[in-house]
Amino acid sequence: MTRQKAFWAALYLLLMLLPMLVGEWAARASGLERRPWLDEWASGLGMIGFALVLLSFFLLGRFKPLSGWLGSDLLMQTHQLFARTAVLLLLLHPFFYSLWHAPRGPVSASTAEVLRIDGSSWGLITGVLALGCLLVLVASAIWRQRSDTPYERWRLMHSALALAVLGLGLHHTLVSGRYAQLGAVAAVWWALAGLALLSWVRVYLVRPLWQGAHPYRIEKLERCADRIWLLEIAPRSPEGAHFRAGQFAWLKLGHRWPHRDNPFSISNAPVAGGRVQFLIKEAGDMTRGLTQHAVGESAYLDGPHGRFEIPADATAVVMHAGGIGVVPFVSLLTDAVARQERRPLRLIYADKHRDQMVDVVALSGASALPDFQLLPMVEQSDAAWEGLTGRLDANGLAQALAHPAVAPVADTACHLVCGPEPMMDAIETALVARGVPPVRVFSEHFKYDFSGQSPLAKRMRHVWWGLSAASLLGLVLALAWR
């Protein structure tokens, strides 16, 4: 793990423990009597779980400094993995309370009254509703990866449920939480909830209003491969997006509805005038209707985001692209031409057949690079095909890395990977098995689940398990300290 990621892991752990730690400190300072150990444990689980829920809002707030520092890839993985931790802790926390059937402990009557909520308590009702909304939210997000649920409908439901969890969960915490009755703890909850709400408002209200004041115009929409279109937009005002090669943006065409934007990788390098290009494949709800838009129509951009770039210390770079995953590499190669890059650059570009492949060299001008080689690979070839044949998996990678143009640099280069998830998982696994250090393998993911078996995917899950366990250890230590 790099220092940057280690710092992020430590910071995230501290933030998820913050309400509980402040609660323990405030209880100690005020001389609050202790409850039975199980009650304290149950409260701690609830506080950690709800803190994770509130942090999820901030992770998805599209803050450019944060995504530029860590990359949207890591932020999204953190959000999706720790959402599971939050659900588990919040589900478990009410079942640990001992007060329902146990004899009274050394607790004041007023404190016991705060804890002994019944079916008529609004604190209990909002807590149950918040947990129900959270379960539906997480389950629908997981299920969407395996179903044909329209993206825009799911996105609208996801944002509405998230807002409901925020409001209902905060009410439950402030009304039913013992430690939330202490001023310092209540202040922490209000601060975290306020930042979470501001993150939601920023994405769904502020940014659409800002986009309306800074619209773009469709300058070009032309077909450049089978079901792949080149979309070019330019700002209507002098202020355009300032981006780096390899980044992506959230795009809307012809409207400003916040739940109907989609993320697309930028395919060009920064140019004067703020012109932005995308290579978009007809695949989803929005992209299938791409041809219904026309030159001159308004477009709205939220970005740039992400961090997918050629490392400054790389001696050589091998790029692995699958299908539409070639888009960020077109951007990186265009930028390399502008910078007069002299390091060896290799692009292994795979797709099902040649008709689906864009002309990377023509789009990027990569023929001007002094040490660049393109290795196209298709699954379905014909007699006229002169490139590699096969699928870009472990076997296809071995074939490509053995090519005379790649072999001399394959083991010392940095490897950049972008494409369908199965391809990326296979490439990451094969590269590490070959002996390439994980720190020299960089991936741009847009979908995340538990199916990844590469060492990089497993390492991220190990970090998640480790931090989740560390939060419970922190709770135990805090209870023992008091």
C-alpha positions as CSV (number, residue, x, y, z in Angstrom):
1,M,0.0,0.0,0.0
2,T,1.3,3.4,-0.9
3,R,1.7,6.1,1.7
4,Q,-1.1,8.1,0.1
5,K,-3.5,5.1,0.4
6,A,-2.2,4.3,3.9
7,F,-3.0,7.9,5.0
8,W,-6.5,7.6,3.5
9,A,-7.1,4.3,5.3
10,A,-6.1,5.8,8.6
11,L,-8.1,9.0,8.1
12,Y,-11.2,7.0,7.1
13,L,-10.9,4.8,10.2
14,L,-10.6,7.8,12.4
15,L,-13.7,9.4,10.9
16,M,-15.8,6.3,11.3
17,L,-14.8,6.1,15.0
18,L,-15.1,9.8,15.6
19,P,-18.6,10.0,17.1
20,M,-17.9,7.0,19.3
21,L,-14.6,8.4,20.5
22,V,-16.1,11.8,21.3
23,G,-18.9,10.0,23.1
24,E,-16.5,8.1,25.3
25,W,-14.5,11.2,26.0
26,A,-17.6,13.3,26.8
27,A,-19.1,10.5,29.0
28,R,-15.8,10.3,31.0
29,A,-15.6,14.0,31.3
30,S,-19.2,14.4,32.5
31,G,-19.0,11.4,34.9
32,L,-21.8,9.6,33.1
33,E,-22.5,6.3,34.8
34,R,-21.7,3.2,32.9
35,R,-24.4,0.8,31.6
36,P,-24.1,-2.9,31.2
37,W,-21.2,-3.7,28.7
38,L,-23.6,-5.1,26.1
39,D,-25.5,-1.8,26.0
40,E,-22.3,0.1,25.5
41,W,-21.3,-2.3,22.7
42,A,-24.6,-1.9,21.0
43,S,-24.5,1.9,21.1
44,G,-20.9,1.8,19.7
45,L,-22.0,-0.4,16.8
46,G,-24.8,1.9,16.0
47,M,-22.6,5.0,16.1
48,I,-19.9,3.5,13.8
49,G,-22.5,2.2,11.4
50,F,-24.3,5.6,11.1
51,A,-21.0,7.4,10.8
52,L,-20.2,5.2,7.8
53,V,-23.6,6.1,6.2
54,L,-22.8,9.8,6.5
55,L,-19.3,9.4,5.1
56,S,-20.8,7.7,2.1
57,F,-22.5,10.9,1.1
58,F,-19.1,12.7,1.1
59,L,-17.4,10.0,-1.0
60,L,-20.0,10.5,-3.7
61,G,-20.0,14.4,-3.5
62,R,-17.9,14.7,-6.6
63,F,-15.3,16.8,-4.9
64,K,-12.6,17.4,-7.5
65,P,-9.7,17.7,-5.1
66,L,-10.6,14.4,-3.4
67,S,-11.1,12.5,-6.7
68,G,-7.9,14.1,-8.1
69,W,-5.9,13.0,-5.1
70,L,-7.2,9.5,-4.6
71,G,-9.0,8.8,-7.9
72,S,-12.7,8.1,-8.3
73,D,-11.9,4.4,-8.5
74,L,-10.8,4.2,-4.9
75,L,-13.6,6.5,-3.7
76,M,-16.3,4.3,-5.3
77,Q,-14.8,1.1,-4.0
78,T,-14.6,2.6,-0.5
79,H,-18.3,3.6,-0.8
80,Q,-19.5,0.3,-2.0
81,L,-17.5,-1.9,0.4
82,F,-18.2,0.0,3.6
83,A,-21.9,0.3,2.8
84,R,-21.9,-3.4,3.6
85,T,-20.1,-2.8,6.9
86,A,-22.6,-0.1,7.8
87,V,-25.6,-2.3,7.1
88,L,-24.2,-5.2,9.1
89,L,-23.4,-3.0,12.1
90,L,-26.7,-1.2,12.1
91,L,-28.6,-4.5,11.7
92,L,-26.8,-6.0,14.7
93,H,-26.7,-3.1,17.0
94,P,-30.2,-3.3,18.5
95,F,-29.9,-7.0,19.3
96,F,-27.0,-6.5,21.6
97,Y,-28.9,-4.4,24.1
98,S,-29.3,-6.2,27.5
99,L,-31.9,-3.9,28.9
100,W,-34.9,-5.7,27.5
101,H,-34.7,-8.8,29.7
102,A,-31.7,-8.2,32.0
103,P,-32.0,-6.9,35.6
104,R,-31.3,-3.2,36.0
105,G,-27.7,-2.2,36.1
106,P,-26.1,0.7,37.9
107,V,-27.9,3.3,35.7
108,S,-29.9,6.3,36.6
109,A,-33.7,6.1,36.0
110,S,-33.5,8.9,33.5
111,T,-30.9,7.1,31.5
112,A,-32.8,3.9,31.5
113,E,-35.8,5.7,30.3
114,V,-33.9,7.1,27.4
115,L,-32.9,3.5,26.4
116,R,-36.2,1.8,27.1
117,I,-38.0,3.0,24.0
118,D,-41.2,1.2,23.0
119,G,-43.4,0.8,20.0
120,S,-44.9,4.3,20.5
121,S,-41.5,6.0,20.5
122,W,-40.7,8.2,17.5
123,G,-37.1,7.4,18.0
124,L,-37.8,3.7,17.5
125,I,-40.0,4.3,14.5
126,T,-37.5,6.5,12.6
127,G,-34.8,4.0,13.4
128,V,-36.7,1.1,11.9
129,L,-37.7,3.2,8.9
130,A,-34.1,4.3,8.3
131,L,-32.8,0.8,8.5
132,G,-35.5,-0.4,6.1
133,C,-34.6,2.3,3.6
134,L,-30.9,1.5,3.9
135,L,-31.5,-2.2,3.3
136,V,-33.5,-1.4,0.2
137,L,-30.9,1.1,-1.0
138,V,-28.0,-1.3,-0.7
139,A,-29.9,-4.4,-2.0
140,S,-31.1,-2.5,-5.1
141,A,-27.6,-1.2,-5.8
142,I,-26.2,-4.8,-5.7
143,W,-29.1,-6.2,-7.6
144,R,-28.8,-3.6,-10.4
145,Q,-25.5,-5.1,-11.5
146,R,-27.3,-8.3,-12.2
147,S,-30.6,-6.9,-13.7
148,D,-31.8,-4.7,-16.5
149,T,-33.1,-2.0,-14.2
150,P,-33.0,1.4,-16.1
151,Y,-30.1,3.4,-14.8
152,E,-32.0,6.7,-14.5
153,R,-34.9,5.1,-12.6
154,W,-32.5,3.4,-10.2
155,R,-30.5,6.6,-9.8
156,L,-33.5,8.6,-8.8
157,M,-34.6,6.0,-6.3
158,H,-31.1,5.7,-4.9
159,S,-30.8,9.4,-4.2
160,A,-34.3,9.6,-2.6
161,L,-33.6,6.6,-0.4
162,A,-30.2,8.1,0.6
163,L,-31.9,11.3,1.7
164,A,-34.5,9.4,3.7
165,V,-31.8,7.4,5.5
166,L,-30.0,10.6,6.3
167,G,-33.0,12.3,7.8
168,L,-34.6,9.4,9.6
169,G,-31.3,8.1,10.9
170,L,-30.3,11.5,12.3
171,H,-33.6,11.8,14.1
172,H,-33.2,8.3,15.6
173,T,-29.7,9.0,16.7
174,L,-30.5,12.4,18.3
175,V,-33.7,11.2,20.0
176,S,-32.8,7.6,21.1
177,G,-29.0,7.8,21.3
178,R,-27.8,8.1,24.9
179,Y,-24.5,9.8,24.0
180,A,-26.2,12.1,21.6
181,Q,-27.8,13.8,24.7
182,L,-24.3,15.1,25.4
183,G,-23.5,18.4,23.7
184,A,-20.2,17.5,22.2
185,V,-21.6,14.3,20.6
186,A,-24.7,16.0,19.3
187,A,-22.4,18.6,17.7
188,V,-20.4,15.9,15.9
189,W,-23.6,14.3,14.6
190,W,-24.9,17.6,13.3
191,A,-21.6,18.4,11.7
192,L,-21.3,15.0,9.9
193,A,-25.0,15.1,8.9
194,G,-24.6,18.7,7.7
195,L,-21.6,17.8,5.5
196,A,-23.5,14.7,4.2
197,L,-26.5,16.9,3.3
198,L,-24.3,19.5,1.6
199,S,-22.8,16.8,-0.5
200,W,-26.2,15.6,-1.6
201,V,-27.4,19.2,-2.3
202,R,-24.2,19.9,-4.2
203,V,-24.7,17.0,-6.6
204,Y,-28.5,17.2,-7.1
205,L,-29.2,21.0,-6.8
206,V,-26.1,23.2,-6.8
207,R,-24.2,21.6,-9.7
208,P,-27.3,21.5,-12.0
209,L,-27.8,25.2,-11.4
210,W,-24.1,25.9,-12.0
211,Q,-24.3,23.9,-15.2
212,G,-27.2,25.9,-16.4
213,A,-25.1,29.0,-16.1
214,H,-22.2,27.4,-17.9
215,P,-23.6,25.3,-20.8
216,Y,-21.8,23.6,-23.6
217,R,-22.8,23.2,-27.2
218,I,-22.6,20.0,-29.3
219,E,-20.1,20.8,-32.0
220,K,-19.8,17.3,-33.6
221,L,-21.5,14.0,-33.4
222,E,-20.2,11.5,-35.9
223,R,-19.9,7.7,-36.1
224,C,-16.3,6.4,-35.9
225,A,-16.9,2.7,-35.5
226,D,-19.7,0.1,-35.2
227,R,-22.0,1.6,-32.5
228,I,-19.3,4.1,-31.3
229,W,-19.8,7.8,-31.8
230,L,-17.4,10.7,-31.4
231,L,-19.1,13.5,-29.5
232,E,-17.4,16.9,-29.3
233,I,-18.7,19.8,-27.1
234,A,-17.5,23.3,-26.6
235,P,-18.3,25.8,-23.9
236,R,-20.8,28.5,-24.8
237,S,-19.0,30.9,-22.5
238,P,-15.2,31.5,-22.1
239,E,-15.1,29.4,-19.0
240,G,-14.7,25.7,-19.8
241,A,-13.6,22.6,-17.9
242,H,-9.9,22.4,-17.1
243,F,-9.0,18.7,-17.2
244,R,-6.1,16.4,-17.4
245,A,-5.6,13.6,-19.9
246,G,-7.2,10.4,-18.7
247,Q,-10.0,12.0,-16.6
248,F,-13.7,11.6,-17.0
249,A,-16.8,13.7,-16.6
250,W,-20.5,13.3,-15.9
251,L,-22.4,14.3,-19.1
252,K,-26.0,15.4,-19.8
253,L,-27.4,16.2,-23.2
254,G,-30.4,18.5,-23.8
255,H,-31.5,18.6,-20.1
256,R,-30.2,19.3,-16.6
257,W,-32.0,16.6,-14.6
258,P,-29.4,15.6,-11.9
259,H,-30.3,11.9,-11.9
260,R,-29.9,11.6,-15.7
261,D,-26.1,12.2,-16.1
262,N,-23.7,9.5,-17.0
263,P,-19.9,9.2,-16.6
264,F,-17.8,9.1,-19.7
265,S,-14.0,9.1,-20.2
266,I,-12.7,12.2,-22.0
267,S,-11.0,11.2,-25.2
268,N,-8.9,14.3,-26.1
269,A,-6.2,16.2,-24.4
270,P,-6.6,19.7,-22.9
271,V,-6.9,22.3,-25.7
272,A,-7.4,26.1,-25.9
273,G,-11.0,27.0,-25.9
274,G,-12.1,24.2,-23.5
275,R,-13.3,21.8,-26.3
276,V,-14.0,18.3,-24.8
277,Q,-14.4,15.0,-26.8
278,F,-15.9,11.7,-25.9
279,L,-16.1,8.3,-27.6
280,I,-19.4,6.8,-26.6
281,K,-20.6,3.3,-27.3
282,E,-24.4,2.6,-27.7
283,A,-24.9,0.4,-24.7
284,G,-27.1,1.9,-22.0
285,D,-30.3,3.9,-21.6
286,M,-28.7,7.3,-22.5
287,T,-26.3,6.1,-25.1
288,R,-28.9,4.2,-27.2
289,G,-30.6,7.6,-27.8
290,L,-27.4,9.4,-28.6
291,T,-28.3,9.9,-32.3
292,Q,-31.4,11.7,-31.4
293,H,-29.3,14.7,-30.4
294,A,-28.1,17.3,-32.9
295,V,-25.3,19.7,-33.4
296,G,-26.1,23.0,-31.7
297,E,-28.0,21.4,-28.8
298,S,-27.0,22.2,-25.3
299,A,-24.8,19.8,-23.2
300,Y,-24.0,20.0,-19.5
301,L,-20.7,18.8,-17.9
302,D,-19.8,18.0,-14.3
303,G,-16.1,17.4,-14.1
304,P,-13.4,16.6,-14.6
305,H,-13.0,13.8,-12.1
306,G,-10.7,10.9,-11.5
307,R,-7.0,10.3,-11.8
308,F,-5.8,7.9,-14.5
309,E,-2.4,9.0,-15.9
310,I,1.0,7.9,-17.0
311,P,3.2,7.8,-13.9
312,A,6.0,10.4,-14.0
313,D,8.6,7.8,-12.9
314,A,7.6,5.1,-15.5
315,T,10.5,4.1,-17.7
316,A,8.0,2.6,-20.2
317,V,4.2,2.2,-20.4
318,V,2.1,-0.7,-21.6
319,M,-1.6,0.1,-22.0
320,H,-4.2,-2.7,-22.0
321,A,-7.6,-1.7,-23.5
322,G,-10.7,-3.7,-23.9
323,G,-13.5,-2.4,-26.1
324,I,-14.6,1.1,-25.2
325,G,-12.0,1.0,-22.4
326,V,-9.6,2.4,-25.0
327,V,-11.1,5.9,-24.6
328,P,-8.8,7.2,-21.8
329,F,-5.8,5.8,-23.7
330,V,-6.7,8.0,-26.7
331,S,-6.6,10.9,-24.4
332,L,-3.3,9.9,-22.8
333,L,-1.7,9.3,-26.3
334,T,-3.0,12.7,-27.5
335,D,-1.4,14.4,-24.5
336,A,1.8,12.4,-25.0
337,V,2.0,13.8,-28.6
338,A,1.5,17.3,-27.3
339,R,4.2,16.8,-24.7
340,Q,6.6,15.2,-27.2
341,E,6.8,12.1,-25.1
342,R,9.9,10.0,-25.8
343,R,9.4,7.0,-23.5
344,P,8.3,3.7,-25.0
345,L,4.5,3.5,-25.2
346,R,2.7,0.3,-26.2
347,L,-1.1,-0.1,-26.6
348,I,-2.7,-3.6,-26.6
349,Y,-6.2,-2.9,-27.9
350,A,-8.7,-5.8,-28.0
351,D,-12.3,-6.1,-29.2
352,K,-14.6,-8.8,-30.6
353,H,-14.1,-7.7,-34.2
354,R,-12.4,-4.9,-36.2
355,D,-15.6,-3.0,-37.0
356,Q,-15.9,-2.1,-33.3
357,M,-12.4,-0.7,-33.0
358,V,-11.8,3.0,-33.4
359,D,-8.7,4.4,-35.2
360,V,-6.6,5.2,-32.2
361,V,-3.7,6.5,-34.2
362,A,-5.8,8.9,-36.3
363,L,-7.7,10.2,-33.3
364,S,-4.6,10.7,-31.1
365,G,-1.9,11.5,-33.7
366,A,0.2,8.8,-32.1
367,S,2.1,8.3,-35.3
368,A,4.1,11.3,-34.3
369,L,5.5,9.6,-31.2
370,P,9.0,8.3,-31.6
371,D,8.5,5.0,-29.7
372,F,4.9,3.9,-30.0
373,Q,3.4,0.6,-31.1
374,L,-0.2,-0.4,-31.4
375,L,-1.1,-4.1,-31.1
376,P,-4.7,-4.7,-32.1
377,M,-6.3,-8.0,-31.1
378,V,-9.7,-9.4,-32.2
379,E,-11.6,-12.5,-31.3
380,Q,-13.2,-12.8,-34.7
381,S,-10.6,-12.4,-37.5
382,D,-10.6,-12.9,-41.3
383,A,-8.0,-13.6,-43.9
384,A,-7.1,-10.0,-44.2
385,W,-6.5,-9.4,-40.5
386,E,-2.8,-8.7,-39.7
387,G,-3.0,-8.2,-36.0
388,L,-3.3,-10.6,-33.0
389,T,-6.2,-13.0,-32.7
390,G,-7.8,-14.1,-29.4
391,R,-9.3,-12.7,-26.3
392,L,-7.4,-10.4,-24.0
393,D,-7.3,-12.8,-21.0
394,A,-4.3,-14.5,-19.5
395,N,-3.5,-16.4,-22.8
396,G,-4.1,-13.4,-24.9
397,L,-1.9,-11.3,-22.6
398,A,0.9,-13.8,-22.8
399,Q,0.7,-13.6,-26.6
400,A,0.8,-9.8,-26.6
401,L,3.6,-9.5,-24.1
402,A,5.7,-12.0,-26.2
403,H,5.4,-9.8,-29.2
404,P,8.8,-8.3,-30.3
405,A,7.4,-4.8,-29.9
406,V,6.4,-5.4,-26.3
407,A,8.7,-8.0,-24.9
408,P,11.7,-5.8,-24.3
409,V,9.8,-3.4,-22.0
410,A,7.0,-5.7,-20.6
411,D,8.7,-6.6,-17.3
412,T,10.0,-3.1,-16.4
413,A,7.0,-1.0,-17.7
414,C,4.1,0.4,-15.8
415,H,0.9,-1.2,-16.9
416,L,-2.4,0.7,-17.3
417,V,-5.6,-1.3,-17.6
418,C,-9.1,-0.3,-18.7
419,G,-12.0,-2.3,-20.1
420,P,-14.7,-4.8,-19.1
421,E,-14.4,-6.1,-15.5
422,P,-13.6,-9.8,-16.4
423,M,-10.8,-8.6,-18.8
424,M,-9.3,-6.3,-16.2
425,D,-9.4,-9.0,-13.5
426,A,-7.7,-11.4,-15.8
427,I,-5.0,-8.9,-16.8
428,E,-4.3,-7.8,-13.2
429,T,-4.0,-11.4,-12.1
430,A,-1.7,-12.4,-15.0
431,L,0.5,-9.4,-14.6
432,V,1.1,-10.0,-10.9
433,A,1.7,-13.7,-11.6
434,R,4.3,-12.7,-14.1
435,G,6.2,-10.8,-11.5
436,V,5.0,-7.2,-12.2
437,P,4.8,-5.4,-8.8
438,P,1.2,-4.4,-8.0
439,V,2.4,-0.8,-7.5
440,R,3.1,-0.7,-11.2
441,V,-0.4,-1.8,-12.3
442,F,-3.0,0.9,-12.5
443,S,-6.6,0.2,-13.3
444,E,-9.6,2.4,-14.1
445,H,-12.8,0.6,-12.9
446,F,-16.3,1.8,-13.4
447,K,-18.1,-1.2,-11.9
448,Y,-17.3,-2.9,-8.6
449,D,-18.5,-6.2,-7.0
450,F,-17.1,-9.2,-5.2
451,S,-16.3,-11.3,-8.3
452,G,-12.8,-9.8,-8.8
453,Q,-10.2,-12.4,-8.0
454,S,-7.1,-10.5,-9.0
455,P,-4.5,-9.7,-6.3
456,L,-5.4,-6.0,-6.5
457,A,-9.1,-6.8,-6.0
458,K,-8.4,-9.1,-3.1
459,R,-6.0,-6.6,-1.5
460,M,-8.8,-4.0,-1.5
461,R,-11.1,-6.4,0.2
462,H,-8.5,-7.3,2.7
463,V,-8.1,-3.6,3.5
464,W,-11.9,-3.3,3.9
465,W,-12.0,-6.3,6.2
466,G,-9.0,-5.0,8.2
467,L,-10.5,-1.5,8.7
468,S,-13.9,-2.9,9.6
469,A,-12.2,-5.2,12.2
470,A,-10.1,-2.3,13.4
471,S,-13.2,-0.2,14.0
472,L,-14.5,-2.9,16.3
473,L,-11.2,-3.2,18.1
474,G,-11.3,0.6,18.5
475,L,-14.7,0.3,20.1
476,V,-13.5,-2.4,22.5
477,L,-10.4,-0.3,23.5
478,A,-12.6,2.7,24.0
479,L,-15.0,0.8,26.3
480,A,-12.1,-0.7,28.3
481,W,-10.5,2.8,28.6
482,R,-13.6,4.2,30.3
